[in-house]
């Protein structure tokens, strides 16, 4: 793009996050509507990775991308015809993808399905997730980042264990978080810190049910319950909860039935192992790709079990079966999870990654490192941030939203 300073044109790079963004830039210099519509898709470049593509389909895909001016990267073994399937990395403009997928629908070897998947991902990257309606309450994604305040009614959580075990202390803290700007209160009755052991259903309900009931009767805040047990989920939904935050992503599929019956929201989180063993030397070949694939599979399963598609939320599970570098890699590439087409929740608050990177071992000193991760998460597409320090993070979120939304 050229402007004149002192009669001399000079170039300035532009970055377009979406076709609509590109079209607005063009309109700003006076390009007409039809021109914007034609050129916008040509101005946004996307890279997409496909897994497990049959070799014959991969070869056709490469030919079609090249024919339309794009590219498809295949492993060397594909050229030797000595493998049955392979990953493929596609690069091209939105317009090139549109031309390619139209052609693929006439091709064999599963390419029609691949075309549909590509179009779905491209559409998800262009638009925010559809609004969620959880038990009559609407969450309009893309307009703002929602703040989820953490309320642990546990004696042994890593950050605030024992502080809010009593009913009065829990309610007082919930009210203070609401006043500080929390849109959602996430009530948890079982610690999931590394090395923690499970408690029983009755004990979990004893801890969380009175708090959920009080919040439902006395506040307008959205209530989330951090549980992976169907019985706890169903009872808390009966008492007025709006969202179930399941760190196991439906290992107990009865959770999905409870959520579906209530028309509630469901958070599906990635965790490798269980809280008791998840930090015993976790390893991945491709942490972002493996977490993405896992969440895609669990989203499909939740929908099969009757959960409304627009009421599903994903969480990459920072700190749950991941090293510091795994966590940083997920944050660097968080925007990739927008391809799933659902809201993204990120929870980095006070976690050990912050301590190890910044050297802030004391919980109280982790607020600044947490603030950096919250800002980066929002810039990377997070729709909900789960935090302890609500007042401070609310300011971080407002500032970041003003820049990126």
N, C-alpha and C positions, 0 to 999 in steps of 0.2 A: 504494500500500500504506500503511495507516494504523497507527500505534502511538500509545499514549497516554503523554503525559508530563504529570504533574500533572492528569490527568483530561481533557486536551485532545488530540483526535486530530490528527496531522499527517502530511503526505504525504512519502514518500521515493522517488525514482526508482530503478528496477531496470533492469539490462541483462542480457538473456538471449542467450547465444551460440548456444544450440541448444534444441530442444524438450525434451530431457532435462534441461537446465539449468532451464528454466521449470517443469517438473514437480517437480523437487527443491525449488524455492522454494515452490511451492504445498503440497507435502507438509510442509514445515517449519512451516507455520501450521495444519496439521491437515486440509487438504483430502484427501478420500478418493481411493482409487485410480481409480475410474471417473471422478471429476471431473477429476483430473489428466490422464487420458487424453484427455478431451474438450477441456479448456481449454488444455492445453499447446500444441498446434498453432496456437491462436488468439493466442498470446502472443509469437510470434516473427515478426518482420517481415523480409522479404527483398526486395531489388531485383535484378532480372535484366535484362540487356541481350541482345536477340536481334538478329542481323545478317542482312541479305539476306532479309527476310521478304516473300513475294509480297503485293502490295497487298490482294488479296481476303482472304487469310489474316489480314493485319494488322487489317483492319476487323472481322472476326469475333472475333479475339482481344480487341480493345478492348471489343466488346460483351459478351463473356463475362466479362471481368475486372470491368467496371462492374456487371454483373448480380450478381456475387458479392461486391461491396463493395470490390473492388480498383481498380486503375487501370492504364491503358496509355497511355504517352506516344508520340505519333507526330509526325513532322515536319509542318510546315504544308503542304508539297507533297502530302502524302497526302490531305488534305481536298479538294484540287483535282483529284484523280484523274489527275494528270499524270505519275506515275512508275509503274514496274512493280513495284518492290520498295523496301523501306525498313527502317531499323533501328527497333526497338521497345524501349522501356524499361518493364518491368512492375514494379509495386509492390503488395505485399499480404502478408497473413499466410500462414504455411504452410498453414493450413486453407483459406484462399481459393484458394490454388494447387491444393490437392487437389481441390476442387470443380470448378475450371476445367478441369484436365487430364482429369478424368473425362468432362466434356462434350465437350472437343475431340476425343476419340477417335471421336466419331460424326460429325465434320465433314470436309468435303472440303478440297482445296487444300493438302495436305501437313500438315494440322494434327495428324493422329495422330502423325506423326514429331516435330513440334514439342513435343507433349505429352510424348512419351518423353524428349526432350532436357531439358525443364524438370524432369521428375521425377528424372532422373539427376543433374542439378546440385544439386537440393535434397537428395537423398540423400547426395551427396558432402559437402555442407556440414554435414550432421548427424553424420556418422561419420568417424573416421579411416580412412586407406587400409587395405585388407586387408594382413595381414602378408606380407612377402616371404620367399621361401625361395630363397636364392642358393647353389646347390651344397651343399645340406644344412645351411646356416646360416640361422636365422630372424631377421628384423628385425621387431620388433613395434611398428609405428608408433603414435604417440599416447601412449605411456607415458613416453617420454623423448626428448630430442633427441640424436642421434648426432653425435659429433665426428670429423670427417675431418681427419687431420693431413697437411699438404702436404710431400711429399718430392720436390724437384726435383733430379734428377741431370743437371743441365744447366750449361753454362758461362755462360749469358747470360740467365737468368730475371731479371725486374725487381727482385725482392726479395732473393733469396739465390743468384743465379747464381754458380757456381763453388765454393760452399761444400761441396757434397756430391757432387762429381764422382767422387772416388775411392770404391771399393767400401767400404773400411773406414769412411770418414767417413759415407757414406750409411747403413750399418747402425747405426753408433753413434747417428746422429740419429733413425733409426726407433725404436730401442730407447728413447731418451729420450722420444720422443713417446708411445709406448705406456705407459711408466711414468707419464707426466703425465696420462693419461686418454683417449688417442685410441682410439676404437673401430674406426676404419678408417684405413689408410695409403694415400694416393693417390700413386702413383709416376708421375712424368712425365719423359720423356726429351727432349721438344722444347719450347722456350720458346714461349709464346703471348702474350708481352708485345706491346703495340702496336708495329708496325713490324718485328716479327721475321719471319724467312724460314724456310721449311720445311727439314728435313734429310731424309736418305734413310732408307728402311726399315731397312737393315742397321745404320746408325749408331744409330737409335732402339733397336733390339733389343740392340745391344751395351751400351747404357747401362742399360736397364731390366731385361732378362731375368735377370742374376745376382742383382739385388736382390729381384725377385719370387720367384725360386726359394729364396733364403735365408729370406725371410720365411715362405714357405709351409712350409718344412721345420722351422723353428726357433721359430715363434711361433703363437699362436692368433688373431692379429689378422686382421680382414677386410682383404683386399687389393684395392685399386682401381687400375686403370691408366688414366692420362690419355692416350688415343690416339684417333685417328680413322682408323687404317689397319687393314684387316681382317687382314692378315698378322701385324701386331704383336699385335692382340687375340687371335687364335687361338693364337699361341705362348705368350703370357702366361697365357691360360686353361689351356693344357696344363700350364704350370708351377705352377698353383695359384691364380691370381687368381680373385676372386669377382665383381668388378664392372668393367665397362668404362665409363669416363667420356669420352663422345664430345662434344667441343665443337662439332662440325659437325652433330650430330643426324642421322647416317646419310647424309652425302653419299656415302660409300662404303657401299653397302647390304650388302656382304659382312660388315661388322661385326655386323649383325643376325643373319646366319646363324651366325657364330661364337658369339655370345651364346646364341642359341636352342639350338644343338647342345650347349652346355655347361650349360644351365639356369642361366645367370649373371644378374646384374643389369645394367641399362643406364641410364646417365644421358644424357638428351637435353637439350642446352643450346641456347639461342638466341644466335646471333651474326649480326650484319649485316656481310656481307663476309667477309674473312679477316684473320688477325692483322696481315698486312702493310699492309692498307688500311682496317681497320675504324674507325679514329678520324679519318678524313678527312671531317669535317663530317657526321656521321650525323644523319638527320632522320626524324621520324615524324609522322603526323597524330594518332595515339593510341597512345603507346608501350605502355601496358598492354594495350590491346585487340589490337594487332598481335602482341605477344609471346605473348599467351594463344592467339590463333588459330593461330600458327605451331606452338606446342607441342602443341596439340590435333591438328593435322594430322600431326605427326611421331609422336605416340603411336599414332594410327590406323595409320600406315604400319609402325611397328615391330611392331604386333600382326599386321598382314597378312603380315609377313615371318617370323612364327613366335615372336617374343619373348613370353614369358608376360606377360599384362597386369599381374599383381601384382608383377612384377620390374622395371617401368619407373619411373624417377625423372625429374623435370623440374627444370631449372635456368634461371631467367630470364636468366642471363648478365650479371650486373652487371659493367660495364666493357668489355663486348665489343660495340663498335659503338654506344656510347651516351655522351651527354654527362653531366655531373654531374647536371643536372636530370632527365634520363631515369632515371638510377640512383636518385635520391631518390624519384621518382614510383613506380618499381617497388617500392621498399621500403615506401612509404606504403600501397600497395594490394596487398601481397603476399598477403593473405588471399583475394583473388579467385582465386588459382591453386589454392586448395583445391577449387574447382569441377571441376577436372580429375580428381579422385578418385585421385591418385597422390601419393607422397611428394614433398616439395619440398626441393631442395638450394639453399643460398645461399652464395656465396663473395664476401665483401667485404674479406677480410683484406689490410691494408696497401695497398689500392688507391689510385689517384690521387684518387678522389672524397674519400676520408678526408683526404688532404693538402690538397686545395683548399678543403674546408669548414673544417677546423680550423687550417690554416696550418702543419701539421706536415710539413715537407718531408722531414726525415730519417726513414728507415724505422723506426728504433728508437722514434721519438716517435709513431708511428701506432697504438700499442696501445690507447690510450683511445678514440680515434675508432672503431677497429675494434670495441671492446667495446660501444659504443653501438649500432652496426649489428647486431651479433650478438644483443644483447638484443631489439632491435626485430624482427629476423627471427624469432626464436623466438616472440615474442608474436604475430607475424603468421601463424604456422603452419608455419615451417620445421621440417623433420624431420631435416635434416643441415646442419651448418655446416662449411664447408671453411676451415681456419685454419692459420696458421703458428705462432702463439704458443699452443700447446696448453694449457699449465698455466694461463695466465691466462684463456683462453676457456672452459676446463672449469669454472672457478669461476663465470664469468658465466652459463654454461648451467645449472648446477645451481641457481643462485639464481633465474633466470628460470623454469625448469621448475617450481620449487616454488610460484611465483606463478600460473602460467597453466595448468598441467596438472592 
